[in-house]
Amino acid sequence: MKNPFLIGKKIYLRPLEIEDSDFICLGENDEKIRDALFLALPMSPSTSKEKIQKQIDAPDTILFTIVLQENETPVGQTGLFRVDFVSRADKLCFSNAQFKPNSTSCKRQKYGGDKNL
C-alpha cells in the first residue's frame, strides 16, 4: 500500500497526489461522471494537474484517492470540502470509476455500499 490513510478490507484511502492527474482527467472527461459532477468543460492533463494542486493547497479541503488493495488500482476519489476545523463540519463528496488499463473508457463499480470494505 502506498501512503495509506484509512484501510478497509478491499480498499484504502490515500492522499490525492499530482500523479493521480491522468486518472482524474479520464474520469472527468467520461460522459457519465462529467454529468454526475456537473462538469461542462473538457479536462486536459495539464488542467487536471493545476486543479489538483489548487485543491491540495486549499486549507479547507482534504482529498483522497480510493485504491483497490488487490492490485493497487485507483478506483475513485473522495474528499471533504469546506472543512471547518473549529466546528468539525464539512461537505463530503464521493465519486468512483474503475478505468480499464490502456483505455480511455471507464466502468462504474460499487465499492461504497459494500460492508466489507
N, C-alpha and C positions, 0 to 999 in steps of 0.2 A: 504494500500500500504506500502511496506517495502522499506524505504530509496529511494523514487523516485527522479530521477534527471530531467527527461523530461516526461511530462504526455500528452497523447493523449486521444482520446475518447474511444478507445478499449484496447490500450496497454500503457505501460510505460517502460521507461528505468531506470535501477538502476545499480550501480556499480557492476561489476563482483566480486564474493566472492569465497573463497576457498570452501564453502559449495555447490557451483554450480558444483563441480568436477564430481559428478555422472551424472548429466545432460550432461555435456561436453563430458564425457567419452562415454556415449551412442551414442551421435551424431557423434563423431569422429571414432567410430567403425562401424557405419552404412555405408554400401557399397556406397550408392548414395552420402552421404555427404562427405565421405572419398575421393571419386573420384573427387568431385567438388573442394575440398580443396587441392588436390594433396598430400594426406597423404598416405604413404605406410605401416607404421608400426602400429601394434595394440596398443591400448591405455589401460593401466590399471588404476584403481582408484588412486593408489599412483603416477603414472607417470602424470596423469591428475592434481593432486594437485601440484606437482612440477612445471609443465608447467604454471599453473595459477599463482602461486606465482612469478615466473620469469617475467611473463607478467605484473602483478600488480606492481612489483618493477621497471620495466623499465621506465626510465624518459620520454621516447618519445612515450609511449603507453597509451591509455585511452580505457578501455574495459567496455562494458555494457551487462547486461542480459536483454533480451526483455521479458516482463512479460504480460500475458493476464490479464486484470483487473478483469474480471468477476469471476475468480476462483484462481487468484494468481499463475497460472501455467507458468513456464518458457517455452517460445516457440522459443527462438532463442538467438543469440548472435550477437553483432555488436561492432565495435571499430574503433578507429583512430590510425593509425600506422605511425611511422616516423614523429611524430608531431614536427614541427619547430615552437616554440613559438615566435620567432622573426619575421619570415616572414608570420606566420599564415598559413602554408602549412601542408598538411598531406595526408595520403592514407586511404581511407575508405574501410572497409571490412564488409560484411553482410552475415550471414548465418542464416537459420531458419529451424526449425524442431519442430514438436509437438509430444511429446512422449506420448504413451498410458500409463496410470497408471499401475504399476505392470507388465511391459512388457519391453523387450529389443528392440522392434521394434520402428520405428519412421515413421511418416507420414508428408509429406511436406504440408505446408499451405501457402496461400498467405496473408500476412499482410502488406507487404511493398508497394503494389500498391494501397492500399485502401485509398481514400482521407479522410475517416472519422476516421483515426487513432487517 
